[in-house]
Amino acid sequence: MKRLAMAASALAASALGLAATPALAQSAPPVGFWTTADGSEQLLITQSGQCSLADRYGRPTTSGSCSWNASYAGGILTIMSAQLYRPAPIYFNVIWVNQNTIRVEGDVFYRRAG
């Protein structure tokens, strides 16, 4: 009888959408200074919400305020670029590889500071 009551309770909960589902962790933003292995690309993400993607000489190709939309293994970094005719959002897919390595649109970046 107990089993029948528990089964009915579980069925009612799942019918209402109350079934227990595991919580998925959200990835933290990759705050810090990152570069590719050869230094040809530099990415700076600050805690204050400013970001810059620069070339090997430190000249920004995209910079401005930024936001982070987290996912399970990384997220979308959005930089409101001031380098365009009109400020516009530039989106970067970021995947955490480990604590000191991220992939940005397929390019591998290594933490240098932060």
N, C-alpha and C positions, 0 to 999 in steps of 0.2 A: 504494500500500500504506500509506504514511504517513497519507493522508487517511482510509482505512478504519479504521486503528487509532485516530486522533483521534476519529472519529465514534463508534466503539464505546465509547471512554473517556467521551465526553460523554454518551452514552446511558446508560451504567452509572451515572455520577454523578447524572444527573437522576432515574433510577429510585430511587436511594437518598435523594433529597432533598438532595443536596449541591450542586445547581446554584448558581452564583453569583447572588446577588440583591443589588440595591443597598441600602445601609444608609440608612434614613430618619433624618433629624435629629430630635431631640426638642427642643421649644421650652422655653426657660428660663422660670422663673416671673417674672412681671412685678413684681419687687420695686420698691417706691417709693411715692410719694404721687400718686394719680390723682384727677382731678375731671372731671365733665361740663363742657361749655363754659360753662353758666350757673352752675356750682358747686352745683347742687341735690343732687348725689350726690358723696360723697367716699369713695375707697377707699384704704386704707393696707395695704400688704403688706410685712412686715418680713423680714429675713434670718433672724431668730430663730424664725420660724414663728408669729407673731401677726398677725392681720388684723382690720380693722374696716371696715364699710360704714356711713357716717354720712350724715345729712341736711345741708342747707346750713348749719345752725348748729353742726355738729360733733357732734350727738347721735347716738351709735351706734344703728343699727337692728339690726345683727348684728355681733357681735365675739367673738373667742376664738382659740384655737389653730387653725392652718390647715395644709393640705397641698396639694400640687400634683401632679396626675396629667397629665403632659405628653402631647401629641399632636404631629402634624406642624406644624400652624399655630397652636397654642395649647394649651389644656388645660382641665381641670376644677379649679377652685379650690374646695376644701371648707373651710368655716369651721364649727368646732364651736361653735355659737351658745350663749352663756350668757344670752341675752335671753329664752329660752323657759322655760316652766314646768320642764322638764327639759332639760339640755343635749342638743342634737340637731344632726346635720350638715345644713348648708345648702349646696347645690351651685350653682356658677356656671359657666356655659360662657364661657370667655374665648378670644378670637381676637386674635392680634397683627395689627395693620394695618401698622404700621411701628415704629421704635424708640421713638417718643413717643406712639403712639396704640394703644389696645386697644378691643375691643368686648366688653362684658359683658352677656350676655343681650340683645344688640341695641343697648344704649346705648353711645354713644361716649365714652370717657374719654381724657383727655390727661395726660401725665406733667407733674407740677408740681415734683417733687423726687425724688431717688433716683438 
